[in-house]
Amino acid sequence: MSRMKTISRGSIAAAFISSFGLAACGAGDGPRPEPWVDPGTSEELYDLRAQPELELLLEPDAIASLEVSPREWVPATIVSRGERYGPVGVRLKGQNSFQPISQKPSLKIKIDKYVEDATFYELKDLTLNNMVSDPSQMHERLAYQVAREAGLIAPRCNHVVLTINGQLYGLYANVETIKPRFLKRHFDDNDGPLFEATDVDFRPEHVARYEHKSGPDERTVLEGIATSLTMQPADAALAATSRYLDLDHFQRFWAMESVIGQFDAFPYSQPGDDYYVYADPTSRKAWLIPSGMDETFFAADFSPLQVHSVLATTCMASSSCFQAYVDHVWDIQATTEAFGLEAERARVQAEIAPHIARDSRRPFSDAEIEYGQTQLGYFIRGRREILSGYFPQ
């Protein structure tokens, strides 16, 4: 780690900085902190053929803070390939998946929290998920891969092996964080409004409840979709909606979720969650981005037509819109077969097996993991037959 001056961010940060022999300074007290040399590219960190290993070094005060206030940022150092980078910000995350620092927590890492303009493998944020809802330990990685292969806007994801202060914390899903740097990879303009959707749908009464994440808090596109979907008949509503949302993209997004069984998310969940909405300033339309893909590939017999979102139910009421969705279902199913989803599942299973065996913090027994991985294989191999029952060809 290069030696640098660092801005003090409270007593924990000051203690951390002092312990590493770095001078703490207040704003205006000296030269601006200099970021370290970035160790590599994001393609390296998310390489599906690699197994990155990361270590976090946290001072005792930082550990104590996370035990009391797990969602408050504390300073840490990242170790990668024997080199140290920091300080960076670390906090715990998760709702149903939340675990304390003493167990197997999911983590957010903010690379430039204490060192302005610092990047780590070209990134400013890391998201490490503990996979406690996924006995196969592969759902997120494979689900996001399907979404990307289908041509949708979706995060990259692989596995990393995490150590904290010399203790093995085990295998994590390394999911690309949905923030402006992610948006820049997909849009010419990444400065538009980004919203996270948790228990909301495209209804007028829900517009204010979308959680603003970045860009201006401008909800015109959300309001336009919600207002348009109140119209009758369905074709008129969809025609109006198309001014604010790319319908072909939505149909493909929905089809992807049908193929991989993302049935705890929009448009299946009620009222809707596990997605982001980006209002692209260039097209002036909303684009859907999947998230929370840990509970995919479950419930193979669940009807892909059991939707709750007003957008999907309106599409089902239009013969042309629904047929376009069905066409996307079969195209994406063919895509999974063409790139070899089942072969990739088998390869990843073999790749992560030794890491699972060493992971004493995982919440699943050997038998539960074996069963989860077996069921994942059944889901993938049998998906075409199951879908044929709902969408005869």
C-alpha positions in Angstrom: 0.0 0.0 0.0 1.4 3.4 -0.9 1.9 5.8 2.0 -0.5 8.7 1.8 -2.2 11.3 3.9 -5.8 10.4 4.7 -8.8 12.4 5.8 -9.9 11.4 9.3 -13.5 10.2 9.4 -14.2 9.8 13.2 -12.4 8.1 16.0 -12.4 4.6 14.4 -11.0 5.9 11.2 -8.4 8.0 13.1 -7.3 4.9 15.1 -7.1 2.9 11.9 -5.0 5.5 10.2 -2.7 5.9 13.2 -2.2 2.1 13.4 -0.9 2.0 9.9 1.5 4.9 10.4 -0.5 7.3 8.2 -0.9 10.9 9.0 -4.5 12.0 9.6 -5.5 15.4 8.3 -8.6 17.5 8.3 -10.0 19.1 5.2 -7.6 21.9 4.1 -4.8 20.8 6.5 -2.6 19.5 3.7 -2.4 17.9 0.3 -5.4 15.9 -0.9 -5.1 12.1 -0.3 -3.5 10.3 -3.2 -5.2 7.1 -4.4 -3.1 4.0 -4.8 -2.2 2.3 -8.0 -5.1 0.2 -9.1 -4.2 -3.5 -9.2 -6.1 -4.5 -12.4 -9.3 -4.4 -14.4 -12.8 -5.2 -13.5 -12.7 -8.0 -16.1 -10.1 -9.7 -14.0 -12.1 -9.4 -10.8 -15.3 -10.8 -12.4 -13.6 -13.4 -14.6 -15.9 -16.5 -14.7 -12.8 -18.7 -15.1 -11.0 -17.2 -12.1 -11.4 -17.7 -8.4 -10.3 -14.4 -6.8 -9.1 -14.4 -3.2 -9.5 -11.3 -1.0 -8.7 -10.6 2.6 -10.0 -7.8 4.7 -8.0 -6.4 7.6 -10.1 -4.8 10.3 -8.8 -3.2 13.5 -10.4 -4.4 16.8 -12.3 -1.1 17.1 -13.8 -1.6 13.7 -14.9 -5.1 14.5 -16.5 -3.8 17.7 -18.3 -1.1 15.8 -19.7 -3.6 13.3 -21.0 -5.7 16.1 -23.0 -2.7 17.5 -23.8 -0.8 14.3 -23.4 -3.2 11.5 -24.7 -0.8 8.8 -22.2 2.0 9.7 -19.0 2.3 7.7 -15.7 1.4 9.2 -12.2 1.5 7.7 -10.4 -1.6 6.5 -7.6 -2.7 4.2 -8.1 -5.0 1.3 -5.4 -7.5 0.5 -5.2 -8.9 -3.1 -2.4 -10.9 -4.6 -0.3 -10.1 -1.6 -0.7 -6.3 -1.9 -2.6 -4.0 0.5 -5.0 -1.3 -0.5 -6.8 1.1 1.8 -8.3 2.4 3.9 -11.6 1.4 2.3 -15.1 1.5 3.9 -16.8 -1.7 5.0 -20.3 -2.3 6.4 -22.6 -5.2 6.7 -25.7 -5.7 4.5 -28.8 -7.8 4.0 -32.4 -8.3 5.2 -33.4 -11.9 5.4 -29.8 -12.9 4.6 -28.3 -10.7 7.3 -25.6 -12.3 9.6 -23.4 -10.6 12.1 -19.7 -10.1 11.7 -19.0 -13.1 14.0 -20.8 -15.4 11.5 -20.8 -15.0 7.7 -22.0 -11.5 6.9 -22.8 -10.1 3.6 -20.6 -7.0 2.9 -20.6 -3.7 1.1 -17.1 -2.3 0.4 -16.8 1.4 -0.6 -13.4 1.8 -2.2 -13.3 5.6 -2.1 -14.9 6.1 1.3 -11.7 7.5 2.8 -9.4 8.0 -0.2 -11.0 10.2 -2.9 -10.8 8.9 -6.5 -9.4 5.5 -5.3 -10.4 2.5 -7.4 -9.9 -1.3 -6.9 -9.9 -3.3 -10.2 -11.5 -0.1 -11.7 -14.4 -0.3 -9.2 -15.5 2.0 -6.4 -17.9 -0.5 -4.8 -17.9 -4.2 -4.1 -20.9 -6.3 -3.0 -20.1 -9.7 -1.4 -23.2 -11.9 -0.7 -23.1 -14.7 1.8 -25.5 -17.0 -0.2 -27.3 -18.1 3.0 -30.6 -18.5 1.0 -29.0 -20.7 -1.7 -28.0 -24.2 -0.7 -26.5 -24.8 -4.2 -24.1 -21.8 -3.7 -24.5 -21.1 -7.5 -27.8 -19.4 -8.1 -26.6 -15.8 -8.3 -23.7 -16.5 -10.5 -25.6 -18.5 -13.0 -28.7 -16.3 -13.0 -26.8 -13.1 -13.8 -24.9 -15.0 -16.5 -28.2 -16.0 -18.1 -29.4 -12.4 -18.0 -26.3 -11.1 -19.6 -26.2 -13.8 -22.3 -29.8 -12.8 -23.0 -28.6 -9.3 -23.8 -30.1 -7.7 -20.8 -28.5 -5.1 -18.5 -27.4 -7.1 -15.6 -24.5 -7.2 -13.1 -21.4 -9.4 -13.5 -21.0 -12.1 -10.9 -18.6 -14.8 -9.9 -17.3 -16.2 -6.7 -14.6 -15.0 -4.4 -12.9 -16.6 -1.4 -12.9 -14.2 1.6 -10.6 -14.0 4.6 -11.0 -11.5 7.4 -8.1 -10.9 9.7 -6.6 -14.3 8.8 -9.8 -16.3 9.4 -11.4 -18.0 6.5 -14.9 -16.7 5.9 -15.4 -18.8 2.9 -17.1 -18.6 -0.5 -19.1 -15.4 -1.5 -21.0 -14.3 -4.5 -19.1 -11.4 -5.9 -21.9 -9.3 -7.5 -21.3 -6.1 -9.5 -22.8 -3.2 -7.6 -25.5 -1.3 -9.4 -24.3 2.3 -9.3 -23.2 5.0 -11.8 -20.0 3.2 -12.7 -22.1 0.1 -13.6 -24.5 2.2 -15.6 -21.6 3.7 -17.6 -20.9 0.3 -19.0 -24.4 0.1 -20.5 -25.5 3.7 -21.2 -24.0 6.7 -22.9 -25.2 8.9 -20.1 -25.0 7.4 -16.5 -26.1 10.6 -14.8 -29.8 9.9 -14.9 -32.1 8.9 -12.0 -31.5 5.4 -10.6 -34.1 3.8 -8.3 -34.2 0.6 -6.3 -37.5 -1.1 -6.1 -38.5 -2.8 -2.9 -42.2 -3.7 -2.5 -43.3 -1.3 -5.2 -45.1 -1.6 -8.5 -45.8 0.8 -11.4 -48.8 2.3 -9.7 -49.5 6.0 -9.0 -49.6 5.4 -5.3 -46.2 3.7 -5.4 -44.2 6.2 -7.4 -42.9 8.1 -4.3 -41.8 4.9 -2.6 -39.1 3.9 -5.2 -35.8 4.4 -3.4 -33.6 7.0 -5.0 -30.0 5.8 -5.4 -28.2 8.2 -7.7 -28.7 11.0 -10.2 -31.4 13.6 -9.8 -34.5 12.5 -7.9 -36.7 13.0 -11.0 -39.7 10.7 -11.2 -41.3 11.8 -14.4 -40.6 8.5 -16.2 -42.0 6.5 -13.2 -45.1 8.7 -13.1 -45.6 8.3 -16.9 -45.5 4.5 -16.7 -47.8 4.4 -13.7 -50.4 6.8 -15.2 -50.3 5.1 -18.6 -51.1 1.7 -17.0 -54.3 3.0 -15.6 -55.7 3.4 -19.1 -58.1 1.0 -20.8 -58.0 -1.1 -22.9 -54.7 -2.9 -22.5 -53.4 -2.0 -26.0 -54.0 1.7 -25.3 -52.3 1.5 -22.0 -49.3 -0.2 -23.5 -49.1 2.3 -26.3 -48.9 5.1 -23.8 -46.5 3.2 -21.6 -44.1 2.8 -24.6 -43.3 6.5 -24.4 -41.6 5.9 -21.0 -40.5 2.2 -21.2 -39.0 0.0 -23.9 -41.7 -2.7 -24.0 -39.5 -5.2 -25.9 -36.9 -4.9 -23.1 -39.6 -5.4 -20.5 -40.9 -8.5 -22.3 -37.4 -9.9 -22.5 -36.7 -9.1 -18.8 -39.9 -10.9 -17.8 -39.1 -13.9 -20.0 -35.6 -14.2 -18.5 -37.1 -14.3 -15.0 -39.6 -17.0 -16.2 -36.8 -19.1 -17.6 -34.6 -19.0 -14.5 -37.5 -19.1 -12.0 -37.0 -15.7 -10.4 -40.4 -15.9 -8.9 -39.7 -13.9 -5.7 -39.1 -10.8 -7.7 -41.0 -8.4 -10.0 -43.3 -9.1 -11.9 -44.1 -12.1 -9.7 -43.8 -10.7 -6.2 -46.5 -8.6 -4.8 -46.2 -5.7 -5.0 -42.7 -6.1 -6.5 -39.0 -6.1 -5.6 -35.5 -7.2 -6.6 -35.1 -4.8 -9.5 -33.7 -1.4 -10.2 -35.1 1.2 -12.6 -32.8 3.5 -14.6 -34.3 6.5 -16.3 -31.9 6.9 -19.3 -31.6 10.6 -20.2 -30.7 9.7 -23.8 -33.7 7.5 -24.6 -35.9 9.2 -22.0 -37.1 5.7 -21.1 -36.9 3.4 -18.1 -34.8 0.3 -18.1 -35.1 -2.6 -15.7 -32.1 -4.1 -14.0 -32.3 -7.4 -12.1 -31.0 -7.8 -8.6 -31.4 -10.2 -5.7 -31.0 -13.4 -7.8 -30.2 -15.8 -5.0 -33.6 -17.5 -5.0 -33.6 -18.4 -8.7 -33.9 -21.9 -10.1 -36.4 -22.9 -7.4 -40.0 -24.1 -7.8 -39.8 -25.5 -11.4 -43.5 -26.2 -11.4 -44.5 -22.6 -10.4 -46.6 -21.1 -13.2 -44.6 -18.4 -15.1 -48.0 -16.8 -15.8 -48.8 -16.2 -12.1 -47.8 -12.5 -12.2 -48.9 -9.6 -10.0 -47.3 -6.5 -11.5 -49.8 -4.3 -13.3 -47.3 -4.1 -16.2 -47.2 -7.8 -16.7 -51.0 -8.3 -16.3 -51.6 -5.5 -18.8 -49.2 -7.2 -21.2 -51.1 -10.5 -20.8 -54.3 -8.8 -21.7 -52.8 -7.8 -25.0 -52.5 -10.7 -27.5 -49.5 -9.0 -29.3 -47.7 -8.1 -26.1 -48.2 -11.5 -24.6 -47.0 -13.3 -27.8 -43.9 -11.2 -27.8 -43.2 -12.2 -24.2 -43.7 -15.9 -25.2 -41.3 -15.5 -28.1 -38.7 -14.1 -25.8 -39.2 -17.1 -23.4 -38.3 -19.5 -26.1 -35.4 -17.4 -27.4 -33.9 -17.2 -23.9 -34.4 -20.8 -23.2 -32.6 -21.6 -26.5 -29.8 -19.2 -25.4 -29.2 -21.1 -22.2 -28.9 -24.3 -24.2 -26.6 -22.7 -26.8 -24.1 -21.3 -24.4 -24.3 -24.5 -22.3 -25.9 -23.5 -19.0 -25.9 -27.1 -17.7 -22.3 -27.6 -18.6 -21.4 -24.4 -16.9 -23.3 -25.5 -13.8 -21.3 -28.7 -13.7 -18.0 -26.8 -14.2 -18.8 -24.3 -11.5 -19.9 -27.0 -9.1 -16.5 -28.7 -9.5 -14.6 -25.4 -9.2 -16.2 -24.4 -5.9 -16.3 -27.8 -4.3 -12.9 -27.5 -2.5 -13.8 -24.1 -1.2 -17.2 -25.3 0.1 -15.4 -28.1 1.9 -13.2 -25.7 3.7 -16.0 -23.3 4.6 -16.9 -23.8 8.3 -19.1 -20.7 8.3 -21.5 -21.9 5.6 -25.1 -22.4 7.0 -25.7 -25.6 5.0 -24.6 -29.2 5.7 -22.9 -31.3 3.1 -26.2 -33.1 2.5 -28.1 -29.8 2.0 -25.6 -28.5 -0.4 -25.5 -31.8 -2.4 -29.3 -31.7 -2.6 -29.4 -28.0 -3.6 -26.9 -28.6 -6.4 -28.7 -31.7 -7.6 -32.0 -29.8 -7.7 -30.4 -27.0 -9.6 -29.3 -29.5 -12.2 -32.8 -31.0 -12.5 -34.2 -27.5 -12.9 -31.9 -26.6 -15.8 -32.1 -29.9 -17.6 -35.9 -30.0 -17.3 -36.7 -26.4 -18.0 -37.7 -26.8 -21.7 -40.2 -29.5 -20.9 -41.7 -27.6 -18.0 -42.1 -24.4 -20.1 -43.7 -26.4 -22.9 -46.6 -27.1 -20.6 -47.4 -23.4 -20.4 -46.2 -22.3 -23.9 -46.9 -25.1 -26.4 -44.7 -24.8 -29.5 
